[in-house]
Every structure is written in structure tokens, then in C-alpha cells.
């Protein structure tokens, strides 16, 4: 990885301003990552599923398939973007390779999405899948985007100002690493859910597993409370101020400090703020590859389907960085230092 070193500016008002990494693009490595993506995807997905604790499965009657089996099947279905019926032949190949013990009925694959407990494990696996890239990431961005509940509905970017349409969408609140576009934390809520109230929970959770030095966000997250949360965690907030904002601290000195820096060093502030464009790129990557809509009908299944899209995205990003940044992936060692969700 090549890093552009910047000379210190004596007029800079912030005490610590880290250089912005510039990732060179190696077409040969990228081509190799794309050609071998499907093979490596199955291997990494299987390794992640081995981290799932299947002993916590409570059931009555015949023992159902394990959590790891269910997660593997639904994630592979989302990755392929195929129907449950057409998925069965691919799962049969996975059984021959030893990734699963048996091939489920295609209706069973659809029923896996309705498992409430899987939602907990999917969120943990999303965070765990991002840990191998922790050494590359110290700048993060937070944003949200909608996933339509209808296949041929308008894009979220077209209706996000039409609040009466939000009930037709699920909203994913995500925090991204600005270098690789990997998602390190996510909350799935209804489309009517506002952005700012989720800032604290997502940022605090991400800071438990990642060394966050900067956080950038748009005006939807602009509040003194969010600035104070970032300061308490030792994170520099680059959150864009609204037009009617003033520098009055009202108990939040970090608000006054960042507002003054914004007014006196606007270009430098915007350089850091525009790192959040990576979150837009991340959502585009997910929707372009796995679709901006969900096929599931009920709320639990829709949440799990969106989480599967995000987990598949993380694995694909991880595969790309294995070739581009020579990242070493060892989920077992990552799990030892991973702070699991409760």
C-alpha cells in the first residue's frame, strides 16, 4: 500500500491530522481476484460459518440443520442471485466439496431466512469478516441506504426525499472503512427510521473492534450529541454542518472546535469529509452486484436477506484485498480478539 505523506501545516488548527491513503490499482491482481472469486468465496464463507456456535440451537422434535449450514445456504443463494430451486444443483456440488453435509429441500432454504437467531449470527459474521482488514482502516464513514421490498420499485436515491414512500423500504445503517469499502457494523431498521439516532450505537459498537481515528458523515448526523460521542471515543468527527448551524457549544466544546475548523479551514475539512463518498460507493457495490431489493415477504426474512447481501459484499471485498493488498486472512486468530455482540 502506498501512502502519500503530507507536510505538516503550522496553521492547521487540529492537533492530529493523518495522511490520506492512496490505493494504487493493480489490474493483474484485480483480474486474478475476479477470476477466482467464486472458489475463494465458498472457502471463506465456510471458514466464517465454522465460527458459529451451533450448540445453542434449541429445538423440539427432529433436529434441524445447524446455524452454520443455514447461513452457508442462504448466503450462497444471495451471492448467486438465483432461485431456491436452481440453487440445489450448486449446493449438491458444495456437498461433494465437503462444505455442507446434506442438500436441503429448496423450500427449506427459503424457510432459513425466517430464523430470528440467524440475524444475530449474521451481524457477528459481518463484523468478523471485516477484522482482517483492520490494519488497513483507520478512517470510517457512516451512512444509510434503502432496500426496496418490491423488485421493480424506484431506486432509493429517487424516493429518499419522498417520506411517504419510505414504508416500502428497509433501511440499512452502516459504517464503512474508507479504504476498502468494507462494512464493519450495521443495523437494519424500517425505511421510516431516521439516521442520527443510530449514530452512537453503531459507532460505539465499531470502536470495540476497530481503531477508528476519523468518522465522516453527512448533515443527517449533524448534532452536538453525536460530536460528543465521537470525542468520548477519541475519534475526530468530520460531520458536515447544516446551513443554520452556529458555533455555540452548548456544553459540547468539540462542536465549537470543529465548527471553527470548518469555517477557517474549509478545504481541509471537506477533504476529510468527502471520505464519506466511499459509503456511497459501498452501497453501489452491494446493489449493483446483489440487487437493491429483497425477495422475502416478512420482516425477519427481509432483514436476514439484507444482512446476507452485506456479508457477501464483505467477503468479496476481502478476496479483492487478498490480491491487491496482500492481506492475510485468519478468522480463527481474528475471533480471539473479536468482541462479540451480546
N, C-alpha and C positions, 0 to 999 in steps of 0.2 A: 504494500500500500504506500503510495506517495503522498506526503503531506506538505502542503505549502506553508512555510514558516513566514509569519508576518513580523515586521519590525515593530517594537513597542512604540506607541504613540504617547508622548508625555502629556498631551491634552486630553487623553482618554479619561473619562470620569469613572468607569468601572475598574475595580482593582484587578479582576481576573477575567481575561477575555481569551479564550482558547482559539487556536488556528482552525480554520475550516478545512476538513479533509477533502481532497480531490481524488476521486477514484478513476484511475486510468481504465480504459476499456480494451480488453484483450479479446479480439474476435475469435481467435483459435480456441481459447479456453471457454468462451461462451458457447461456441458451436458444440464443443465436446459435452458441455453440461446439458445442452438441449437434446443431443442425440442419445444420451444415457439417462435422461431424466426419469423415464418410467421405471427402469430397472432399479435405479437408486431410490426412487420414491417408495417402492414396495419394501426395500430393505430398511430405510429409515422409519417408515410407518410401523413396520414390525418391531423395530427396536424401541420405539416410543410406546407401543402397546404393551411391551414387556414391563414397563414401569407402572402399569395399572395394577392395583391390589384387587384381585378377583375374589379374595376370601370374604369380603364384606358384602357379598351378594346374599340377601335374604330372600327366600322363595318358599312356595308351597307346591307340593306335587312333584312332577318331573323336573329335574334340574335343567334350567335353561342354559343357553350358551353364555359364556363368560363375557364380562365387560370388554376385555381386550378383543375378543372375537367380534363383538358387535361394532366396536369402534373401527376396527380394521375394515369391516364390510361397508359401513356407511361412508367412511372417508374415501374408500376406493371408488364407490359409486359416484360420489360428488366429483372426484378427480376425473373420472372418465366422462361424466356428464351423460350417462346412458340410463335407460330404463332398468328397473329391477330384473325384468325377465332377461334382457340381453347381458346383464351383469353376471348371470350364473355361469356362463362359459368361462369368463375371466376368473371367477372365484374357483372354478374347477382347476384351472392352471395354477392358481395360488396354492391350492391344496396339494398338488403334485410337488410344488416347491417347498412345502412344509410351513407356509405362513399361517394356515388355518388347518384345523383337524378335520372339519367336515364342511360340506357345502350346504348352506341353509336353503329353505324354500324361498322363492322370490317374495312372497307375501311377508315372510319373517323379516327380510331385510327392511321392508317398509315399516314394520312394527318396531324395529330397533330405534327409529327416530323418536318414538313416543316415550322412551325410557327417561324418566326425570333424573335418575342418578348419573346417566351418561353426560348430562350437561356439566355437572361438577368435574368429571374427569376430563372432558374436552377442554375446559378452561385451564386446568392444570397442565395438560399436554401442550397447549398453545404457549404458555409461559416457559415450559421446559424446553420446547423446540427452539426458542429464541436464545436460550442461555449460551450455546456455543458461539454466538456472535457478540457476546457481551464485551469482549476485548476490542471490538471494532466500534462500539457505540458508546458515546457519552452525551450526544445531543439528541433530544427527543421532541416529538411534536404530537399534539393531541387534537383529535377532530372526530366528527361523526358523519355517517352516511346512511341513507335509507336503502333497504332491500324490499322490492315490491312483492306483494302477496299474489300478484297476477302476472302471468307470463308476458302479456303484450301491453302492460301498463306503461305510462310515460316514465322517463328517467327521473331519478330523484332530483337531479340538478334542474329539471324543468318545473318541478312542483314544490320545491322546498320553501318557497315563499307563499304558497297557497296552503294555509294551515288547515283548511277544511279537508284537504286531501291526505293529510298525514295519517289518518286512521287506516289507510290502505297499505301502510308500510311498516316494516320493522326497522328499528334504528340501531346500528352498531356503533358504540362509543369506544374508540380505540386509541391507544398510544403507540406510536411508531418510533423505531430507530431511524434517524435521518440519513444514515449512511447506506443501509441495505434495504430499507423499507420493510423490515421485519416487524411484526406486531408483538409487543411484549405484554400487553394487557388489554382486556376487552370486557365490556358489559353490553348485553343485549336488552333493549327496552322497546316499548311501544313507540310508534312514529311520532306521537304527540309529546314525547319526553323532551324536555329542554336540555341543552348541553351543559351549561355552567354548573348545575348541582352535582354532576358526576365527576367534576374535575378532581376534587380532593380524594375521593375513594380510589380512582384509577391511578392517580399519581403516587399516593402513599403505597398502594399495592406494588406498583412497578419499582419503586425505590427500595423495596425489600430485597430484590434480586438483581438490580442493575445499578451501576454507578452513574447517576444522572447529574450532569453539570448544568445543562440548559434545558429549558422547556419552552417551546413556542406554541402559540395558539392564536386564533382569530378573535374578533371582537365579541363573539358569543360568550367567551370565557373571561371577559374583562370585568373584574371586580376586585375590591380590596381584600376580600376574604381569600380569593384564590392566590393573590400575590403573597399573602401572609403564609398560606400553606406551603408554597414553594420555598419561601425564605426559611421556614421552620425546618425544612428538609435539606437545607444547604444548596438549593437549586436556584439559579438565576432565571427569573421569568421574563420572557420576551413575548408579552401578550399585547396585541395592538389595542390602543386606546380609542374609545369612541369620540365622536366629534364634540360632544358636550362635556367631556371629562375635564376635570381641573386637577391641580397638583395638591389639593388639600389632603393631608394624610389620614385624618380622622382615626388615628390610632394605628395606622399601617404605614410606617416610615418607608418600607420598601416600595410602596405605591408612589410616594413623593420622589424617592430616589430614581425609580425607573421613568417616571413622567418627566423629570428634569433631564435625564439622559436622552429621552426621546426627543425633547424639544431642542436640546443643544447639540446632539449628535445623531440627527435623524437618519442619515445614510447608514451609519454603522448599526444603529438599532434595527433598521429594516433589513440589513444584510443577515442579521441573526434571525429576525422574524420570518423572513422568507424561506428559512429552512423548513417551515411547515408545509411548503409546497410538496414535500416528499409524502406527506399524508394523502394528499390528493392523488399522487402517483400510485401510492399503495392501494387505495380504493379502486383506482382504474385497473390496476393489475388483477385484482380479485374479480371484478365484474367482467373484465374482458375475457378472462380465462374460464371462470366458473359460473358466470351469469349474475346479473343484477337482480334476480328474482328468486323466490323459493317455490318449490313444487308441493311442499307439505301443506296440509289443510289446517291442523290445530296449532295452538300457540307453542306448546312444548316442542313439537316436531320442527316448527319453523326456527325456533331458537337453536336447536341442535344442528339443523342444516346450515345455518349461517356460521356457526362455530366450526363445522366441518370445512366450509369454504376457507375460513381463516387459517385453520390448521394445515390444510393442503397448500395454501399460499406460503406459509412459513417454511414448510418442507421444501417447496420449490425454490424459495429464496436461499435456503440453506445449501441446497445442491449447487446453485449457481455460485455461491461464495466459496464452496469447497474447491471449485476450479479457479475462480478469479482471485480470491484472497488466501487460498491455501489453508482454509480453516480445518482444524482437526475436530472431528465430531465424536464425542464420547458421552452419551447420555447417562451412563452409569455414574461417572465422576460428577457430571452436572447435577444429578439427582442428590448427591451427597451434600452439596451446598445450596440446594434449592429450598426455599422457604415455602412449603406447601400451603394452599388455602385451607381454611378451616370450614 
